[in-house]
Amino acid sequence: MDLIVVVSNDAYLRKTTSVLENIELEKARFQATKLGRASVKGGIDTDRIGPLISDFRIAARAVNTSGPLHLLYLIAPPDVVDTIQIDWSLLFDRISIMPQNEANLISLLGFPEGYILWKATGYPIKRKLDERPLRRLYVALALAELWQNRSTFPIWYVAERYKFSRGALQSTLTSAASLANSLAHALASEFSADSELWAFAHLLPEFAKKLAYCVSSELFPLMELPGVKRARARQLYNLGYCTLKDIACANSSDLTSRMAPFMSKRVANEIIQAAQMLVSEKADALFQEANEMISGVGTKSLLSQMADYLKFKPFSPKLAGLSNVNKVKFGSFGADFDEDEDLFE
């Protein structure tokens, strides 16, 4: 799969894709293919983009979304896959207890049922197969345990079980989430009309976010706050602070008393101010989008008339605090948020 092709000047001006093999350089132009543009827009290594897209095309014919394993297999970082050493006994045990709804992934890899058993028992194998898909599956299984059982199996336990160092497993988790985001951008920019790949562009962004945070989707808004990690986000959610708006409208004294003894008043003020700033930014973005949508339209809706009216009215005392959010300094976050449980401890 080519990333760049050579076309004649005439073909370039006509925006056709006819490629000429024998052409004078003076009359030629280099033109990026769809795959090349996807590589640039997604920020993916040119050596990796082709095999990754091919894997997604194959997966599209039998993708398994009943669990995260298949998608984790597709976004397993290639650099990690190339260097990982498999614990064959552990891999065999994991496959043996794999749920039926995920077992079809093994058959898609094309390995004989006894191959992994032979490797686990040290049985000599006459014809060795390319084991890269199994290394990829091994990485995906480690990520799947972090995805599903974070409260039961912390990262240090999973790292020890799969023979990773903690830092290596944390880096693998971050790289997988980053690759999922990059692939989402690449697919959305160049393959949105592709009959096989268009769905992945919608599926991967939310998948990458959940993988990066390793929390359930209801905690995503709270994880946007600086210094708020999984444990604190869960505490806030259980106390009824479910959205950024809930935090932005909270009273620092009330928040401190409800979170006692795990939060000081100064930290509560900083979290509230950070939430106010994020809410303000999101509101500004929505207003700009609304203005762009109604620009040039003669008749204004009641909602747009109200928006124009509110532009010249002061905010209520509750909302007036949002006007000073740009003056907030976050330099003191580090020390105070050390009391929060680290995501990778």
C-alpha positions as CSV (number, residue, x, y, z in Angstrom):
1,M,0.0,0.0,0.0
2,D,1.6,3.2,-1.2
3,L,1.6,6.4,0.8
4,I,2.8,8.6,-2.1
5,V,2.3,8.2,-5.8
6,V,3.6,10.1,-8.8
7,V,1.1,11.6,-11.2
8,S,1.3,13.9,-14.2
9,N,0.6,17.6,-13.9
10,D,-2.5,17.2,-16.0
11,A,-3.8,14.4,-13.8
12,Y,-3.1,16.4,-10.7
13,L,-5.0,19.4,-12.0
14,R,-7.9,17.2,-13.0
15,K,-7.7,15.6,-9.5
16,T,-7.6,12.2,-11.0
17,T,-5.6,9.3,-9.5
18,S,-4.1,7.8,-12.6
19,V,-0.5,6.8,-11.8
20,L,2.2,6.7,-14.5
21,E,5.3,4.6,-14.2
22,N,7.3,6.3,-17.0
23,I,7.1,10.0,-16.6
24,E,9.5,12.9,-16.7
25,L,10.1,14.5,-13.3
26,E,9.5,18.0,-14.8
27,K,6.0,16.9,-15.7
28,A,5.2,15.1,-12.5
29,R,3.9,15.8,-9.1
30,F,4.0,13.7,-5.9
31,Q,0.6,13.2,-4.5
32,A,-0.3,11.6,-1.1
33,T,-2.6,8.7,-1.2
34,K,-5.5,8.3,1.2
35,L,-3.3,6.1,3.4
36,G,-0.5,8.7,3.4
37,R,-2.9,11.5,4.4
38,A,-4.3,9.3,7.2
39,S,-0.8,8.7,8.5
40,V,-0.2,12.4,8.7
41,K,-3.5,13.4,10.2
42,G,-3.4,10.6,12.7
43,G,0.2,11.1,13.6
44,I,1.0,7.4,13.0
45,D,4.3,6.1,11.8
46,T,4.2,5.5,8.1
47,D,5.5,2.0,8.6
48,R,2.7,1.2,10.9
49,I,-0.4,2.7,9.3
50,G,-0.7,0.2,6.5
51,P,-0.7,-3.0,8.6
52,L,-3.0,-1.3,11.2
53,I,-5.6,-0.3,8.6
54,S,-5.4,-3.9,7.1
55,D,-6.0,-5.3,10.6
56,F,-9.1,-3.1,11.0
57,R,-10.5,-4.2,7.6
58,I,-10.1,-7.9,8.6
59,A,-11.7,-7.2,12.0
60,A,-14.6,-5.4,10.4
61,R,-15.9,-8.7,9.0
62,A,-16.2,-10.3,12.4
63,V,-15.6,-7.6,15.1
64,N,-16.5,-8.7,18.6
65,T,-17.9,-5.8,20.7
66,S,-19.4,-7.9,23.5
67,G,-16.2,-7.2,25.4
68,P,-13.1,-5.0,25.1
69,L,-10.6,-7.7,24.1
70,H,-10.9,-7.5,20.4
71,L,-10.5,-3.8,20.2
72,L,-7.6,-4.0,22.7
73,Y,-6.0,-6.5,20.4
74,L,-6.3,-4.1,17.5
75,I,-4.7,-1.2,19.4
76,A,-2.0,-3.1,21.2
77,P,1.2,-0.9,20.8
78,P,3.3,-2.5,18.1
79,D,6.6,-1.6,19.8
80,V,5.5,-3.5,22.9
81,V,4.2,-6.4,20.9
82,D,7.6,-6.8,19.2
83,T,9.6,-7.0,22.4
84,I,7.3,-8.8,24.9
85,Q,8.1,-12.2,26.2
86,I,5.1,-14.5,26.6
87,D,4.4,-16.5,29.8
88,W,2.9,-19.5,27.9
89,S,1.5,-21.1,31.0
90,L,-0.4,-17.9,31.9
91,L,-1.6,-17.4,28.4
92,F,-2.9,-21.0,28.2
93,D,-4.7,-20.5,31.6
94,R,-6.3,-17.2,30.5
95,I,-7.5,-18.7,27.2
96,S,-8.9,-21.7,29.0
97,I,-11.2,-19.6,31.2
98,M,-12.0,-17.0,28.4
99,P,-15.7,-16.3,28.1
100,Q,-17.5,-17.8,25.2
101,N,-18.3,-14.4,23.7
102,E,-14.6,-13.7,23.4
103,A,-13.3,-17.1,22.4
104,N,-13.9,-16.5,18.7
105,L,-10.9,-14.2,18.7
106,I,-8.6,-17.2,19.1
107,S,-10.1,-18.9,16.0
108,L,-9.6,-15.6,14.1
109,L,-5.9,-15.7,14.8
110,G,-5.7,-19.0,13.0
111,F,-3.7,-21.0,15.5
112,P,-4.2,-24.7,16.2
113,E,-5.9,-25.4,19.5
114,G,-2.9,-27.4,20.8
115,Y,-0.2,-24.9,19.8
116,I,-0.4,-22.8,23.0
117,L,-0.7,-26.0,25.1
118,W,2.5,-27.4,23.4
119,K,4.3,-24.2,24.2
120,A,3.1,-24.1,27.8
121,T,4.3,-27.7,28.4
122,G,7.6,-27.3,26.6
123,Y,6.6,-29.8,23.9
124,P,8.9,-29.6,20.9
125,I,7.2,-28.0,17.9
126,K,8.3,-29.1,14.5
127,R,6.8,-26.2,12.5
128,K,7.0,-22.9,14.4
129,L,4.4,-20.3,13.4
130,D,4.6,-16.6,13.5
131,E,3.8,-15.9,17.2
132,R,3.3,-12.1,16.8
133,P,-0.5,-12.4,16.9
134,L,-0.2,-14.4,20.2
135,R,2.1,-11.7,21.7
136,R,-0.4,-9.1,20.6
137,L,-3.2,-11.2,22.4
138,Y,-1.0,-11.4,25.5
139,V,-0.7,-7.6,25.7
140,A,-4.5,-7.3,25.1
141,L,-5.2,-9.7,27.9
142,A,-3.1,-7.6,30.3
143,L,-4.9,-4.4,29.2
144,A,-8.3,-6.2,29.5
145,E,-7.6,-6.9,33.2
146,L,-6.9,-3.2,33.9
147,W,-10.0,-2.3,31.9
148,Q,-12.5,-4.6,33.7
149,N,-11.0,-5.3,37.2
150,R,-9.2,-2.2,38.3
151,S,-10.7,-2.3,41.8
152,T,-9.9,-6.0,42.2
153,F,-6.6,-6.2,40.3
154,P,-4.5,-3.0,40.7
155,I,-1.8,-2.3,38.2
156,W,1.1,-3.6,40.3
157,Y,-0.7,-7.0,40.5
158,V,-1.4,-7.2,36.8
159,A,2.2,-6.1,36.0
160,E,3.6,-8.9,38.3
161,R,1.2,-11.5,36.8
162,Y,2.1,-10.7,33.2
163,K,5.8,-10.2,33.8
164,F,5.8,-6.5,33.1
165,S,7.4,-3.8,35.2
166,R,4.9,-1.3,36.6
167,G,6.3,1.5,34.5
168,A,6.2,-0.7,31.3
169,L,2.6,-1.6,31.9
170,Q,1.6,2.0,32.6
171,S,3.4,3.1,29.4
172,T,1.7,0.3,27.5
173,L,-1.7,1.5,28.7
174,T,-0.9,5.1,27.8
175,S,0.4,4.1,24.3
176,A,-2.6,2.0,23.6
177,A,-5.0,4.9,24.4
178,S,-2.9,7.3,22.3
179,L,-2.9,4.9,19.4
180,A,-6.7,4.5,19.6
181,N,-7.1,8.3,19.5
182,S,-4.7,8.6,16.5
183,L,-6.5,5.8,14.6
184,A,-9.8,7.5,15.3
185,H,-8.5,10.8,13.8
186,A,-7.0,8.9,10.8
187,L,-10.1,6.9,10.1
188,A,-12.5,9.9,10.5
189,S,-10.4,12.1,8.2
190,E,-9.9,9.7,5.3
191,F,-12.1,6.6,5.7
192,S,-15.4,8.1,7.0
193,A,-17.1,6.9,3.8
194,D,-15.4,3.5,3.8
195,S,-18.0,0.8,4.1
196,E,-15.8,-1.3,6.3
197,L,-14.0,1.3,8.5
198,W,-16.4,4.2,9.1
199,A,-17.8,2.7,12.3
200,F,-14.4,2.5,14.0
201,A,-14.0,6.3,13.7
202,H,-17.0,6.6,16.0
203,L,-16.2,3.7,18.3
204,L,-12.5,4.5,19.1
205,P,-12.6,8.0,20.7
206,E,-14.8,6.9,23.6
207,F,-13.0,3.6,23.9
208,A,-9.6,5.5,24.1
209,K,-11.0,7.8,26.8
210,K,-12.2,4.9,29.0
211,L,-8.9,3.0,28.4
212,A,-6.8,6.1,29.5
213,Y,-8.8,6.7,32.6
214,C,-9.8,3.0,33.4
215,V,-13.0,4.2,34.9
216,S,-16.7,3.8,34.1
217,S,-18.1,6.4,31.7
218,E,-20.1,8.3,34.3
219,L,-16.8,9.5,35.8
220,F,-15.4,10.9,32.5
221,P,-16.5,14.6,33.2
222,L,-14.9,14.6,36.7
223,M,-11.7,13.2,35.3
224,E,-11.2,16.4,33.3
225,L,-10.5,18.3,36.5
226,P,-6.8,18.9,37.2
227,G,-5.6,16.6,40.0
228,V,-8.8,14.6,40.2
229,K,-8.1,10.9,39.7
230,R,-10.1,7.8,39.9
231,A,-10.6,7.5,43.7
232,R,-11.5,11.2,44.2
233,A,-13.8,11.2,41.1
234,R,-15.7,8.2,42.6
235,Q,-16.0,10.0,45.9
236,L,-17.4,13.2,44.3
237,Y,-19.8,11.1,42.2
238,N,-21.1,9.2,45.2
239,L,-21.7,12.5,47.0
240,G,-23.9,13.7,44.1
241,Y,-21.3,15.8,42.2
242,C,-21.8,14.1,38.9
243,T,-21.0,16.8,36.3
244,L,-18.6,19.7,35.9
245,K,-21.6,22.0,36.5
246,D,-22.3,20.4,39.8
247,I,-18.8,21.1,40.9
248,A,-18.8,24.7,39.5
249,C,-22.0,25.5,41.4
250,A,-20.8,23.9,44.7
251,N,-20.0,25.8,47.8
252,S,-16.4,25.2,49.0
253,S,-17.4,24.9,52.7
254,D,-20.1,22.4,51.9
255,L,-17.7,20.4,49.6
256,T,-15.0,20.4,52.3
257,S,-17.4,19.2,55.0
258,R,-18.8,16.4,52.8
259,M,-15.4,15.2,51.7
260,A,-13.9,15.5,55.2
261,P,-11.2,14.5,56.1
262,F,-9.9,14.0,52.6
263,M,-10.1,17.5,51.2
264,S,-8.9,20.9,52.5
265,K,-10.9,24.1,51.9
266,R,-8.1,25.5,49.7
267,V,-8.1,22.3,47.5
268,A,-12.0,22.5,47.3
269,N,-11.7,26.1,46.1
270,E,-9.2,25.2,43.4
271,I,-11.3,22.3,42.2
272,I,-14.4,24.5,42.0
273,Q,-12.5,27.3,40.2
274,A,-11.1,24.7,37.7
275,A,-14.6,23.4,37.1
276,Q,-15.9,26.9,36.6
277,M,-13.2,27.6,34.0
278,L,-14.0,24.4,32.1
279,V,-17.7,25.1,32.2
280,S,-17.0,28.6,30.9
281,E,-14.9,27.4,28.1
282,K,-17.4,24.8,27.0
283,A,-20.2,27.4,27.2
284,D,-18.2,29.8,25.0
285,A,-17.6,27.0,22.5
286,L,-21.3,26.3,22.3
287,F,-22.2,29.9,21.9
288,Q,-19.7,30.3,19.0
289,E,-21.1,27.2,17.4
290,A,-24.6,28.6,17.7
291,N,-23.6,32.0,16.3
292,E,-22.0,30.3,13.3
293,M,-25.1,28.3,12.7
294,I,-27.5,31.2,12.8
295,S,-25.3,33.8,11.1
296,G,-27.0,35.1,8.0
297,V,-30.4,33.8,9.0
298,G,-33.0,36.6,8.9
299,T,-35.4,35.3,11.4
300,K,-34.0,34.6,14.9
301,S,-35.5,32.0,17.1
302,L,-36.7,32.7,20.6
303,L,-33.5,31.1,22.0
304,S,-31.2,33.3,20.0
305,Q,-33.1,36.4,21.0
306,M,-32.8,35.4,24.6
307,A,-29.0,34.9,24.0
308,D,-28.7,38.4,22.6
309,Y,-30.7,39.8,25.5
310,L,-28.5,38.1,28.1
311,K,-25.3,39.5,26.5
312,F,-26.2,42.9,28.0
313,K,-27.4,41.7,31.4
314,P,-25.1,41.0,34.3
315,F,-24.8,37.4,35.5
316,S,-26.4,36.3,38.7
317,P,-24.1,36.3,41.8
318,K,-23.8,32.6,41.5
319,L,-22.6,32.8,37.9
320,A,-20.6,36.0,38.4
321,G,-17.8,34.0,39.9
322,L,-17.2,32.5,36.5
323,S,-15.9,35.9,35.2
324,N,-12.7,35.6,37.3
325,V,-11.8,32.1,36.4
326,N,-9.1,33.2,34.0
327,K,-7.2,34.6,37.0
328,V,-7.0,31.2,38.8
329,K,-3.5,29.8,39.4
330,F,-3.0,26.1,39.6
331,G,0.6,26.1,40.8
332,S,-0.4,24.6,44.2
333,F,-2.2,21.5,42.8
334,G,0.8,19.2,43.0
335,A,1.3,19.1,46.8
336,D,-2.3,19.0,47.8
337,F,-3.4,16.3,45.4
338,D,-0.7,13.9,46.6
339,E,-3.3,12.9,49.2
340,D,-5.4,11.5,46.3
341,E,-4.9,7.9,45.5
342,D,-2.6,7.5,42.5
343,L,-4.2,5.8,39.6
344,F,-1.3,3.4,39.3
345,E,-0.8,2.5,42.9
